[in-house]
Amino acid sequence: VTVVAVAPLYSTETCFSADDTQTGEAGPCDIPHAFTREVSTTCAVVPVSSATRSVLVYPVSAARAGAAPLMTITVPTVTAASRLGSRNREALIRHFPVDVVASHLDRCLTGSTRRAAKGIAYRRPRWGVMYSVADRLLLLDTPSLYFRAYYGVPEAVKAPDGTPVNAVRGLIDMVAWLISERKPQRLVAAMDADWRPQFRVDLLPSYKAHRVLNTAIGQVEEIPDTLAPQVPIMEEVLRAVGIPVVGVEGYEADDVIGTMAVAYDGPCEIVTGDRDLFQLVRGEQVRVLYTQQGLRNLLVVDEKVIESKYGIPGRAYADFALLRGDPSDGLPGVPGVGDKTAAALITAFGSVDKLLVACEEPGTGPILTAALRRRIEGARDYIAKARVVVDVAHDVPLPEMDTALPRTPKDPDRLVELAERWGLDSSLNRLLTVLEARS
């Protein structure tokens, strides 16, 4: 097998290295104890605690699912086996932060079997703190991106048969740029399997009603005639590359993104032009890359940005949006409550639930005036229904998928066919170059 990626996290712990066991003394040593080493494309080597001094080898797809490992290897054996060829050693070293660390590790890896057996690579730290490059998951709000691509790339960009492919070309270039700039290890393109889910419409008939187009086959989203035929092409191209395209019947892309962002236990970035997804930001773990000013001027939205921009707690965007409303989605909001009032209420009471409790208590205050209390009381039914409409779902039944970014196309023959059929050579070559160049 070939080592193609390593994300190390070394921590100084008390443990026994091979030569410590000679004297029975424990000392601090550098144990690679929480990183994943990708082996080929099918296995992951997962070191466990320093007490067991072993690693487990899993299929990548099962590494986090509690499946039984394929094998267990002890730390001294791994150390000895780490004397890799130069190409594999370089692939491993690229993930270390400074040259001095890399050169020291290189000496360890190329040392004699005797030195490796003594646990040289796990002795007391001599190069300072090392950091982890955990797998970053990039979630694409694909409808948001392909609308931006459609209006940003001239419709004169066409396939050999004259079919417009401006949105397809634009989306491929966006994906290539995002991979190059954000450097994710995992990526998912979320789609609208249902752009206006019935469960939201049942609660609030005005939800996205202004975008409905009545046709002979029923109500559909009103989108440009030359954009709709490009969406299936985008999906097929991304799948042939090896990027999972995920849409779940009865849910929007936002719901797919919300479910994945909440469930993922590593750093996650969401690319969107939709402020609804601001509700998902969580510290440093979940951030939104907001595209309003264009892809090259992304606004990285975290809790501090929410607090600064809207004057509300960083995790309170959903309650804020519920009170003020959003005409672009057909949400009326509470009558008489705009941005400033909504922000003041959420800041004062912390949440809509606590605000409703305060409305039941006697007395008024500088913020919750008698007139505002009456408006909120009169909107209780709207608030109860709009909460379900505004909140992004966290429990979408997602299909199984491999989110790891490929280095080569999953279906190269089909990709060649699509490139020739739709005239996508230049955009796809840029994307494939970026994928191949990933360290």
NURO-797108 format. One record per residue (C-alpha): x, y, z; residue in one letter; residue number from 1. Coordinates in steps of 0.001 Angstrom, whole numbers, plus 524288, in hexadecimal, padded with zeros to 5 digits. Each point is the difference from the previous one (the first is absolute). Example, Ala and Ser with C-alpha at 12.3 -4.5 7.8 and 13.67 -1.06 7.14 Angstrom:
2
+-------+-------+-------+------+------+
|    xx |    yy |    zz | loro | loke |
+-------+-------+-------+------+------+
| 8300C | 7EE6C | 81E78 |    A |    1 |
| 8055A | 80D70 | 7FD6C |    S |    2 |
+-------+-------+-------+------+------+
//
This chain:
439
+-------+-------+-------+------+------+
|    xx |    yy |    zz | loro | loke |
+-------+-------+-------+------+------+
| 80000 | 80000 | 80000 |    V |    1 |
| 80421 | 80E18 | 7FE38 |    T |    2 |
| 7FEEA | 80A91 | 80A4A |    V |    3 |
| 7F947 | 80B41 | 7F932 |    V |    4 |
| 7FC02 | 808E3 | 80B42 |    A |    5 |
| 802D0 | 801FF | 80E45 |    V |    6 |
| 7F996 | 80959 | 8099F |    A |    7 |
| 8083F | 7FF3D | 80C78 |    P |    8 |
| 7FCEE | 8048E | 80DB7 |    L |    9 |
| 80B70 | 7FDC5 | 80917 |    Y |   10 |
| 7FDF2 | 80280 | 80E82 |    S |   11 |
| 809A3 | 7FEFF | 80B16 |    T |   12 |
| 7FB1F | 7F53C | 808F6 |    E |   13 |
| 80554 | 7F6E4 | 80A4B |    T |   14 |
| 80238 | 7F2DF | 7F9C6 |    C |   15 |
| 809F7 | 7F523 | 7FE34 |    F |   16 |
| 8087C | 8001B | 7F3F5 |    S |   17 |
| 8078A | 7F3D3 | 7FC3F |    A |   18 |
| 80C41 | 803D8 | 8075D |    D |   19 |
| 7F83A | 804C2 | 80BE2 |    D |   20 |
| 7FB20 | 7F22A | 80200 |    T |   21 |
| 80E0E | 7FBED | 80265 |    Q |   22 |
| 80069 | 807FF | 80C94 |    T |   23 |
| 7F195 | 7FFF9 | 80363 |    G |   24 |
| 7FFE4 | 80EF6 | 7FFF7 |    E |   25 |
| 7F578 | 807AB | 7F931 |    A |   26 |
| 80313 | 80CF5 | 7F9C9 |    G |   27 |
| 7F9F7 | 809F8 | 7F6EA |    P |   28 |
| 80035 | 7FBFE | 7F1BE |    C |   29 |
| 7F9DE | 803E9 | 7F331 |    D |   30 |
| 7F537 | 7F653 | 7FCE6 |    I |   31 |
| 7F86E | 801ED | 7F357 |    P |   32 |
| 7F37D | 7FD34 | 80711 |    H |   33 |
| 7F4B2 | 806B5 | 7F92E |    A |   34 |
| 80305 | 80085 | 7F19B |    F |   35 |
| 7FB69 | 7F85B | 7F44E |    T |   36 |
| 80984 | 7FAF6 | 7F5DF |    R |   37 |
| 7F9A8 | 7FD3D | 7F2FF |    E |   38 |
| 80594 | 7F3EA | 7F98C |    V |   39 |
| 7FD1B | 7FE2B | 7F196 |    S |   40 |
| 7F1AC | 8039A | 7FE10 |    T |   41 |
| 7F9F3 | 7F540 | 80801 |    T |   42 |
| 80695 | 7FF8C | 80D61 |    C |   43 |
| 80214 | 8093B | 80B5C |    A |   44 |
| 809EA | 7FE07 | 80ADC |    V |   45 |
| 7FA99 | 80570 | 80CBE |    V |   46 |
| 80960 | 800B7 | 80B9E |    P |   47 |
| 7F965 | 7FE06 | 80D19 |    V |   48 |
| 803FB | 803DC | 80DD5 |    S |   49 |
| 80E07 | 7FFDB | 80494 |    S |   50 |
| 7FC68 | 7F5B1 | 80A1D |    A |   51 |
| 7FD40 | 7F5CE | 7F57A |    T |   52 |
| 80B63 | 80454 | 7F76A |    R |   53 |
| 7F958 | 7FACE | 7F3D7 |    S |   54 |
| 7F8F8 | 80446 | 7F3C9 |    V |   55 |
| 7F3ED | 7FA9A | 7F964 |    L |   56 |
| 7FEAE | 7FE5C | 7F14A |    V |   57 |
| 7F253 | 8021E | 7FA9E |    Y |   58 |
| 7F95B | 80178 | 7F2EA |    P |   59 |
| 7FE5E | 80ECC | 7FE91 |    V |   60 |
| 7F139 | 7FED5 | 7FEDA |    S |   61 |
| 7FF37 | 7F898 | 80CD4 |    A |   62 |
| 80A28 | 80741 | 80814 |    A |   63 |
| 7F5C4 | 8082D | 806F5 |    R |   64 |
| 7F504 | 7F63C | 7FFF7 |    A |   65 |
| 804DE | 7F718 | 80AC3 |    G |   66 |
| 80392 | 7F503 | 7F6B1 |    A |   67 |
| 80A3E | 7F5E7 | 80383 |    A |   68 |
| 80DCA | 8037D | 7FB7D |    P |   69 |
| 806CF | 7F816 | 7F5A4 |    L |   70 |
| 80C15 | 7FEAC | 80882 |    M |   71 |
| 806EF | 80586 | 80BF9 |    T |   72 |
| 80E40 | 80440 | 7FFB7 |    I |   73 |
| 80844 | 80352 | 80BF5 |    T |   74 |
| 8073B | 80CE8 | 800CF |    V |   75 |
| 80DF3 | 7FA6E | 7FEF8 |    P |   76 |
| 7FBF3 | 7F87B | 7F3C9 |    T |   77 |
| 7FA16 | 80C28 | 7FA0E |    V |   78 |
| 80C64 | 80796 | 80309 |    T |   79 |
| 80865 | 7F5E5 | 7F93B |    A |   80 |
| 7F69A | 7FEED | 7F4AC |    A |   81 |
| 80014 | 80ECC | 7FE3C |    S |   82 |
| 80CF6 | 7FF8F | 7F8CA |    R |   83 |
| 7F94D | 80389 | 7F344 |    L |   84 |
| 80538 | 80296 | 7F284 |    G |   85 |
| 80300 | 80E28 | 7FCB1 |    S |   86 |
| 7F348 | 80264 | 7F8B4 |    R |   87 |
| 7F783 | 7FB2C | 80B29 |    N |   88 |
| 8087D | 806C1 | 80A1F |    R |   89 |
| 7FE1C | 80CE2 | 7F8DB |    E |   90 |
| 7F14B | 7FDF9 | 7FFCE |    A |   91 |
| 8005C | 7FE19 | 80EBF |    L |   92 |
| 8092C | 80B4D | 802D2 |    I |   93 |
| 7F7F5 | 809F5 | 7F85A |    R |   94 |
| 7F62A | 8003F | 80B1B |    H |   95 |
| 8099A | 804CB | 80A5B |    F |   96 |
| 80084 | 80E85 | 80334 |    P |   97 |
| 80E8D | 8037C | 7FFC8 |    V |   98 |
| 80C37 | 7FB2D | 7F940 |    D |   99 |
| 806F0 | 7FC8A | 80C8F |    V |  100 |
| 7F4F1 | 7F6CC | 803AE |    V |  101 |
| 8001B | 7F9F6 | 7F28F |    A |  102 |
| 80EA3 | 7FE02 | 80001 |    S |  103 |
| 7FFD3 | 7F9D0 | 80D75 |    H |  104 |
| 7F4F7 | 7F6E6 | 7FC23 |    L |  105 |
| 80764 | 7FCCF | 7F393 |    D |  106 |
| 80BCB | 7FBDE | 80800 |    R |  107 |
| 7F727 | 7F789 | 80863 |    C |  108 |
| 7F99F | 7F998 | 7F459 |    L |  109 |
| 80CC1 | 7FD05 | 7F91A |    T |  110 |
| 80746 | 7FB70 | 80C19 |    G |  111 |
| 80455 | 7F213 | 80210 |    S |  112 |
| 7F6A3 | 7F567 | 80435 |    T |  113 |
| 80701 | 7FFCE | 80D1F |    R |  114 |
| 7FD8D | 80E76 | 80251 |    R |  115 |
| 7F1E0 | 7FEEA | 7FB77 |    A |  116 |
| 7FDAD | 7F470 | 80904 |    A |  117 |
| 80466 | 8085F | 80B71 |    K |  118 |
| 7F500 | 8096D | 7FD2F |    G |  119 |
| 80859 | 80B4E | 7FB39 |    I |  120 |
| 7F42F | 8067E | 7F9AD |    A |  121 |
| 7F8D2 | 7FFCC | 80CFF |    Y |  122 |
| 80A67 | 8055C | 80916 |    R |  123 |
| 7FF44 | 80CC2 | 80777 |    R |  124 |
| 7FBE6 | 80B77 | 7F782 |    P |  125 |
| 80AF1 | 80847 | 7FAD0 |    R |  126 |
| 7F940 | 80846 | 7F5A1 |    W |  127 |
| 7F511 | 80707 | 8073E |    G |  128 |
| 7F160 | 7FF0E | 7FE02 |    V |  129 |
| 7FA89 | 7F908 | 7F424 |    M |  130 |
| 7F282 | 80284 | 7FAA6 |    Y |  131 |
| 7F544 | 7F806 | 7F9E8 |    S |  132 |
| 7FA7B | 801B6 | 7F26A |    V |  133 |
| 7F2B7 | 7F9F4 | 8027D |    A |  134 |
| 7F77A | 7FC9E | 7F45F |    D |  135 |
| 7F8B8 | 80C42 | 7FC00 |    R |  136 |
| 7F288 | 7FD99 | 7FA3C |    L |  137 |
| 7FB5D | 809B1 | 7F5BB |    L |  138 |
| 7F149 | 8000B | 7FDEE |    L |  139 |
| 7FB10 | 80698 | 7F3A8 |    L |  140 |
| 7F2A5 | 8064E | 7FF45 |    D |  141 |
| 80026 | 7FC19 | 7F1BA |    T |  142 |
| 7F36D | 806F6 | 7FBAE |    P |  143 |
| 80535 | 80CB0 | 805A1 |    S |  144 |
| 80CB4 | 7FE16 | 7F888 |    L |  145 |
| 7FA25 | 7FC27 | 7F2EE |    Y |  146 |
| 7F6DC | 80BB3 | 80017 |    F |  147 |
| 80BDF | 808A3 | 8025F |    R |  148 |
| 80752 | 7F8E1 | 7F529 |    A |  149 |
| 7F494 | 80182 | 7F691 |    Y |  150 |
| 7FF4A | 80EB0 | 801BC |    Y |  151 |
| 80EBB | 801B6 | 800EA |    G |  152 |
| 80427 | 7F8B0 | 7F3C1 |    V |  153 |
| 7FAE4 | 804D4 | 7F2C7 |    P |  154 |
| 7F581 | 7F7A4 | 7F9C0 |    E |  155 |
| 8083E | 80074 | 7F3B8 |    A |  156 |
| 80805 | 7F4F6 | 8061C |    V |  157 |
| 7FA23 | 7F452 | 7F915 |    K |  158 |
| 80236 | 7F1B7 | 7FCEE |    A |  159 |
| 803ED | 7FBE5 | 7F234 |    P |  160 |
| 7F193 | 7FE12 | 7FCAC |    D |  161 |
| 7FC83 | 80DC3 | 8048B |    G |  162 |
| 7FA42 | 7FC4A | 80D3C |    T |  163 |
| 8033D | 80A15 | 80A85 |    P |  164 |
| 8095F | 7FA64 | 80A2F |    V |  165 |
| 803D4 | 80CA1 | 806C2 |    N |  166 |
| 7FB04 | 7FB78 | 80D45 |    A |  167 |
| 806B3 | 7F2C5 | 7FE94 |    V |  168 |
| 80D05 | 8061C | 7FC74 |    R |  169 |
| 7FE92 | 80A33 | 80A9A |    G |  170 |
| 7FCE1 | 7F602 | 80A8A |    L |  171 |
| 80B86 | 7F751 | 7FC57 |    I |  172 |
| 80923 | 80BB5 | 800B3 |    D |  173 |
| 7FA3A | 803DC | 80D32 |    M |  174 |
| 80252 | 7F25E | 80575 |    V |  175 |
| 80E0A | 80001 | 7FB08 |    A |  176 |
| 8029B | 80D4C | 80616 |    W |  177 |
| 7F9EE | 7FC37 | 80D08 |    L |  178 |
| 8080D | 7F384 | 800D5 |    I |  179 |
| 80C56 | 80781 | 7FCA9 |    S |  180 |
| 7FD88 | 80B00 | 809BB |    E |  181 |
| 7F922 | 7F938 | 80B61 |    R |  182 |
| 80775 | 7F325 | 7FEDA |    K |  183 |
| 7F57A | 7F6C2 | 8050C |    P |  184 |
| 8025F | 7F17D | 8015A |    Q |  185 |
| 7F185 | 7FD06 | 7FE73 |    R |  186 |
| 7F57B | 8063E | 7F79A |    L |  187 |
| 7F178 | 7FE22 | 7FDA3 |    V |  188 |
| 7F74A | 806EB | 7F61B |    A |  189 |
| 7F290 | 8016A | 80643 |    A |  190 |
| 7F443 | 80123 | 7F6EE |    M |  191 |
| 7F19D | 80389 | 80109 |    D |  192 |
| 7F8A2 | 7F34B | 7FE28 |    A |  193 |
| 7F43F | 8083F | 80408 |    D |  194 |
| 801E7 | 80EA8 | 7FF36 |    W |  195 |
| 7F322 | 802AC | 8074A |    R |  196 |
| 7FD8A | 7F48F | 8094C |    P |  197 |
| 7F1DB | 7FCFD | 802D4 |    Q |  198 |
| 801F8 | 7FFB9 | 80EBA |    F |  199 |
| 80419 | 80E4B | 7FF72 |    R |  200 |
| 7F523 | 803F3 | 7F6A2 |    V |  201 |
| 7F5B5 | 7F95B | 8088B |    D |  202 |
| 8041E | 80874 | 80B5F |    L |  203 |
| 8022C | 80C91 | 7F877 |    L |  204 |
| 7F9B4 | 80072 | 7F26F |    P |  205 |
| 8072B | 80CAC | 7FCDB |    S |  206 |
| 80D15 | 7F8ED | 800A5 |    Y |  207 |
| 806CA | 802B6 | 7F2ED |    K |  208 |
| 7F286 | 801B7 | 7F9DB |    A |  209 |
| 804B0 | 80B73 | 7F7C7 |    H |  210 |
| 80967 | 7F6E3 | 7F8D8 |    R |  211 |
| 7F5C2 | 7F5ED | 7FC2B |    V |  212 |
| 7FD48 | 7FDD2 | 7F192 |    L |  213 |
| 7F385 | 7F89D | 7FCC3 |    N |  214 |
| 8020B | 7F67D | 7F4CC |    T |  215 |
| 7F8F9 | 7F490 | 7F9DD |    A |  216 |
| 807B3 | 7F6CD | 808C3 |    I |  217 |
| 7FD45 | 807D0 | 80C5E |    G |  218 |
| 806E6 | 80A87 | 8079B |    Q |  219 |
| 80E84 | 80183 | 7FD76 |    V |  220 |
| 80A62 | 809E6 | 80395 |    E |  221 |
| 800B8 | 80B69 | 7F6BE |    E |  222 |
| 80DD0 | 7FFDB | 7FAA9 |    I |  223 |
| 80593 | 80457 | 7F2E6 |    P |  224 |
| 7FCCB | 7F6D1 | 7F4B3 |    D |  225 |
| 80E4A | 7FE9D | 7FC5A |    T |  226 |
| 8044B | 7FCC9 | 80DE9 |    L |  227 |
| 7F6E2 | 7F4A6 | 8030B |    A |  228 |
| 805B9 | 7F6B5 | 7F598 |    P |  229 |
| 80DBC | 80274 | 80540 |    Q |  230 |
| 7FD3E | 7FAE5 | 80DB9 |    V |  231 |
| 80025 | 7F170 | 7FC40 |    P |  232 |
| 80CAD | 80237 | 7F884 |    I |  233 |
| 8065A | 805EF | 80C16 |    M |  234 |
| 7FBBD | 7F47E | 8084D |    E |  235 |
| 80523 | 7F603 | 7F658 |    E |  236 |
| 80D13 | 806F4 | 7FE91 |    V |  237 |
| 80223 | 80101 | 80EB0 |    L |  238 |
| 7FCAA | 7F1A4 | 801E7 |    R |  239 |
| 80958 | 7FBE1 | 7F53A |    A |  240 |
| 80ABF | 807EC | 8068C |    V |  241 |
| 7FD25 | 7F91B | 80CD5 |    G |  242 |
| 7F977 | 80B00 | 80799 |    I |  243 |
| 7F3A3 | 7FB2C | 806C6 |    P |  244 |
| 7F3A7 | 8070F | 7FBC3 |    V |  245 |
| 7F5DB | 7FEBD | 80AC1 |    V |  246 |
| 7F1A6 | 8035B | 7FF59 |    G |  247 |
| 7F5A3 | 7F977 | 80855 |    V |  248 |
| 7F1A9 | 7FF6C | 7FC19 |    E |  249 |
| 7F7CE | 80952 | 80809 |    G |  250 |
| 80B68 | 8089E | 8041C |    Y |  251 |
| 807A5 | 80BB2 | 7FB49 |    E |  252 |
| 80EAC | 800E9 | 7FE5F |    A |  253 |
| 8002F | 80805 | 80C99 |    D |  254 |
| 7FAB2 | 7F449 | 80774 |    D |  255 |
| 80A3F | 7F6DB | 7FA5D |    V |  256 |
| 80A7B | 809CB | 803DA |    I |  257 |
| 7FA50 | 801D2 | 80D9D |    G |  258 |
| 7FFA6 | 7F164 | 8029E |    T |  259 |
| 80DF6 | 7FDEC | 7FB64 |    M |  260 |
| 8058E | 80BFB | 806E4 |    A |  261 |
| 7FA06 | 7FC47 | 80D18 |    V |  262 |
| 80422 | 7F1BB | 7FF02 |    A |  263 |
| 80DF5 | 80249 | 7FB47 |    Y |  264 |
| 80A28 | 7FFCF | 80ACE |    D |  265 |
| 80A80 | 807C3 | 7F8F3 |    G |  266 |
| 8011D | 80DC9 | 7FA79 |    P |  267 |
| 7F55A | 80325 | 7F631 |    C |  268 |
| 7FE3D | 80B4F | 7F68B |    E |  269 |
| 7F33F | 802E4 | 7F8E6 |    I |  270 |
| 80076 | 8075A | 7F313 |    V |  271 |
| 7F369 | 80770 | 7FD7B |    T |  272 |
| 7F9C0 | 80CDA | 7FC72 |    G |  273 |
| 7F476 | 7FCF6 | 808ED |    D |  274 |
| 7FFDC | 80665 | 80D6B |    R |  275 |
| 7F6D9 | 7F56B | 8051F |    D |  276 |
| 80BED | 7F77B | 80208 |    L |  277 |
| 805F9 | 809DC | 80972 |    F |  278 |
| 7F83D | 7F8DA | 80A77 |    Q |  279 |
| 80991 | 7F49A | 7FEE7 |    L |  280 |
| 80C67 | 80724 | 80421 |    V |  281 |
| 80652 | 7F9DD | 80BFA |    R |  282 |
| 80CB9 | 805AC | 8051F |    G |  283 |
| 80B8E | 7FBFE | 7F7B0 |    E |  284 |
| 7F9BF | 7F322 | 7FC10 |    Q |  285 |
| 7F544 | 80498 | 7F6AF |    V |  286 |
| 801B7 | 80C67 | 7F812 |    R |  287 |
| 7F90A | 8058D | 7F42F |    V |  288 |
| 80744 | 804FF | 7F409 |    L |  289 |
| 7F669 | 80A54 | 7FB73 |    Y |  290 |
| 80079 | 802EE | 7F173 |    T |  291 |
| 7F831 | 80CA0 | 7FF5C |    Q |  292 |
| 80BE5 | 807D4 | 7FB75 |    Q |  293 |
| 804C1 | 7F545 | 7F6EF |    G |  294 |
| 80814 | 7F3D6 | 80199 |    L |  295 |
| 80CE4 | 80755 | 800A1 |    R |  296 |
| 7FAD8 | 808C8 | 80AC3 |    N |  297 |
| 7FA2E | 7F5C0 | 808F0 |    L |  298 |
| 7FB6C | 804B4 | 80D3F |    L |  299 |
| 803AE | 7F5D0 | 80A1F |    V |  300 |
| 7F46C | 80027 | 80941 |    V |  301 |
| 801CD | 7FAEE | 80DC9 |    D |  302 |
| 7F961 | 8035C | 80CD7 |    E |  303 |
| 807EB | 80C77 | 80198 |    K |  304 |
| 7FBBD | 804D9 | 7F2A4 |    V |  305 |
| 7F1BB | 7FD3B | 8035F |    I |  306 |
| 80175 | 8077D | 80CB5 |    E |  307 |
| 8069F | 80B7B | 7F951 |    S |  308 |
| 7F73A | 800D0 | 7F407 |    K |  309 |
| 7F2B7 | 7FDCD | 8064E |    Y |  310 |
| 80238 | 80326 | 80E4E |    G |  311 |
| 7FAF7 | 7F2D3 | 80485 |    I |  312 |
| 80609 | 7F40C | 80689 |    P |  313 |
| 807F2 | 7F840 | 7F629 |    G |  314 |
| 7F709 | 7F42B | 80021 |    R |  315 |
| 7F311 | 8075E | 7FFD4 |    A |  316 |
| 7FE9A | 802EA | 7F187 |    Y |  317 |
| 7F438 | 7F6F4 | 7FDED |    A |  318 |
| 7F813 | 806C7 | 80AB3 |    D |  319 |
| 8041D | 80D4E | 7FAD2 |    F |  320 |
| 7FBA8 | 7FC67 | 7F229 |    A |  321 |
| 7F332 | 7FA7A | 804F8 |    L |  322 |
| 7FC4A | 80CD5 | 806AD |    L |  323 |
| 8041D | 80965 | 7F547 |    R |  324 |
| 7FB89 | 7F772 | 7F49B |    G |  325 |
| 8060D | 7FE09 | 7F2A9 |    D |  326 |
| 7F865 | 804B9 | 7F40E |    P |  327 |
| 80901 | 7F855 | 7F6DF |    S |  328 |
| 7FA89 | 7F36C | 805E3 |    D |  329 |
| 7F223 | 804E9 | 8023C |    G |  330 |
| 80194 | 8011A | 80EC4 |    L |  331 |
| 7F822 | 80BAB | 804F7 |    P |  332 |
| 8061A | 800CB | 80D81 |    G |  333 |
| 7F954 | 805FA | 80BD7 |    V |  334 |
| 7F8CC | 80C72 | 7FC15 |    P |  335 |
| 8075D | 80C1F | 8040E |    G |  336 |
| 80C93 | 7F8A8 | 8031F |    V |  337 |
| 80B7C | 8036A | 7F74C |    G |  338 |
| 80E89 | 7FD4D | 800FC |    D |  339 |
| 802C9 | 8090E | 80B7C |    K |  340 |
| 7F45D | 7FBD8 | 80828 |    T |  341 |
| 80256 | 7F193 | 7FD4B |    A |  342 |
| 80E45 | 8017E | 803E0 |    A |  343 |
| 7FC81 | 8074F | 80C6E |    A |  344 |
| 7F60D | 7F5AF | 803F5 |    L |  345 |
| 808F9 | 7F46E | 7FD70 |    I |  346 |
| 80B4B | 8069E | 806FE |    T |  347 |
| 7F78A | 80368 | 80BBB |    A |  348 |
| 7F91E | 7F2E1 | 8017E |    F |  349 |
| 80962 | 7F683 | 7F97A |    G |  350 |
| 7F616 | 7F895 | 7F7C7 |    S |  351 |
| 7F22C | 80067 | 7FABB |    V |  352 |
| 7FBBC | 7F60E | 80A39 |    D |  353 |
| 80482 | 808D2 | 80B14 |    K |  354 |
| 7F9C7 | 80BAF | 7F959 |    L |  355 |
| 7F2DF | 7F918 | 7FF9C |    L |  356 |
| 8013A | 7FCAB | 80E6E |    V |  357 |
| 80301 | 80E46 | 80306 |    A |  358 |
| 7F3BC | 80428 | 7F8AB |    C |  359 |
| 7F7D3 | 7F7F9 | 80985 |    E |  360 |
| 805A3 | 806D6 | 80BD4 |    E |  361 |
| 7FA5E | 80CDD | 8051F |    P |  362 |
| 806B4 | 80CE3 | 7FDD6 |    G |  363 |
| 8070E | 80635 | 7F4AD |    T |  364 |
| 80D91 | 8053E | 7FDF3 |    G |  365 |
| 80808 | 808CF | 7F731 |    P |  366 |
| 800C5 | 7F562 | 7F5AB |    I |  367 |
| 7F3AB | 7F7F1 | 801B0 |    L |  368 |
| 7F625 | 80B0F | 7FF9D |    T |  369 |
| 7F15F | 7FDE4 | 80136 |    A |  370 |
| 7FE21 | 8021B | 7F156 |    A |  371 |
| 80AED | 7F68B | 7FC73 |    L |  372 |
| 7FABA | 7F5F9 | 80997 |    R |  373 |
| 7F2CB | 80089 | 7F90B |    R |  374 |
| 8066E | 7FE04 | 7F2BE |    R |  375 |
| 8077E | 7F42A | 804BB |    I |  376 |
| 7F42A | 7FA33 | 806AF |    E |  377 |
| 7F83C | 801D5 | 7F385 |    G |  378 |
| 80A8A | 7F8F5 | 7F840 |    A |  379 |
| 8011D | 7F3E3 | 808A1 |    R |  380 |
| 7F9D9 | 7F743 | 7F5BF |    D |  381 |
| 8093F | 80526 | 7F587 |    Y |  382 |
| 80BBA | 7FE5F | 808FA |    I |  383 |
| 7FCA1 | 7F1D0 | 80307 |    A |  384 |
| 7FEB4 | 7FC96 | 7F194 |    K |  385 |
| 80B23 | 80867 | 7FAF8 |    A |  386 |
| 80973 | 7F9CC | 8098A |    R |  387 |
| 7FEE1 | 7F305 | 7F8AB |    V |  388 |
| 800F5 | 806F2 | 7F2E9 |    V |  389 |
| 80BF2 | 8081B | 80392 |    V |  390 |
| 807C0 | 7F59A | 8073C |    D |  391 |
| 808E4 | 7F803 | 7F740 |    V |  392 |
| 7FD61 | 7F175 | 801DF |    A |  393 |
| 80A43 | 7F817 | 8073E |    H |  394 |
| 7FA30 | 7F287 | 7FDDE |    D |  395 |
| 7FF96 | 7FDD5 | 7F14E |    V |  396 |
| 80186 | 7F17D | 7FC95 |    P |  397 |
| 80C9C | 8010C | 7F84A |    L |  398 |
| 804F9 | 7F568 | 7F6D8 |    P |  399 |
| 80D29 | 7F9A9 | 8023B |    E |  400 |
| 80AD6 | 80726 | 7F8E8 |    M |  401 |
| 80EAE | 80196 | 7FF45 |    D |  402 |
| 80297 | 80E66 | 80259 |    T |  403 |
| 80EC5 | 7FF45 | 7FE21 |    A |  404 |
| 804A5 | 80849 | 7F4A4 |    L |  405 |
| 8058E | 7F78A | 7F52C |    P |  406 |
| 80D24 | 80247 | 7F9BE |    R |  407 |
| 7FBA5 | 7F9CF | 7F344 |    T |  408 |
| 7F271 | 7FF44 | 7F9D9 |    P |  409 |
| 7F6E0 | 7F592 | 804F1 |    K |  410 |
| 7FAF2 | 7FD1E | 7F243 |    D |  411 |
| 80A22 | 8053D | 7F660 |    P |  412 |
| 7F99D | 7FA2A | 7F3E5 |    D |  413 |
| 7F2F7 | 8065A | 802FB |    R |  414 |
| 806CF | 80CBF | 8033C |    L |  415 |
| 80697 | 8000E | 7F2B1 |    V |  416 |
| 7F2CD | 7FDB5 | 7F988 |    E |  417 |
| 7F9EB | 80B49 | 8078D |    L |  418 |
| 80B6F | 80903 | 7FD12 |    A |  419 |
| 7FEF8 | 7FD5D | 7F172 |    E |  420 |
| 7F122 | 8007D | 7FFA1 |    R |  421 |
| 7FEE0 | 80CF9 | 80739 |    W |  422 |
| 80CFE | 80688 | 7FCCF |    G |  423 |
| 8051B | 7FFE8 | 80DFA |    L |  424 |
| 80E4B | 7FCBB | 7FD87 |    D |  425 |
| 8062A | 80C6D | 80545 |    S |  426 |
| 7F7CF | 800B7 | 80C75 |    S |  427 |
| 80175 | 7F186 | 802F5 |    L |  428 |
| 80EA6 | 8006E | 7FD8E |    N |  429 |
| 80126 | 80AF2 | 809FA |    R |  430 |
| 7F82E | 7F826 | 809E6 |    L |  431 |
| 807B1 | 7F374 | 7FDA9 |    L |  432 |
| 80CDC | 8075C | 80106 |    T |  433 |
| 7FBF0 | 80573 | 80D48 |    V |  434 |
| 7FBC6 | 7F28C | 804C1 |    L |  435 |
| 80C9F | 7F997 | 7FB7E |    E |  436 |
| 80864 | 80A9A | 8062F |    A |  437 |
| 7FA3D | 7FE37 | 80D8F |    R |  438 |
| 80A61 | 7FBCE | 809D9 |    S |  439 |
+-------+-------+-------+------+------+
//
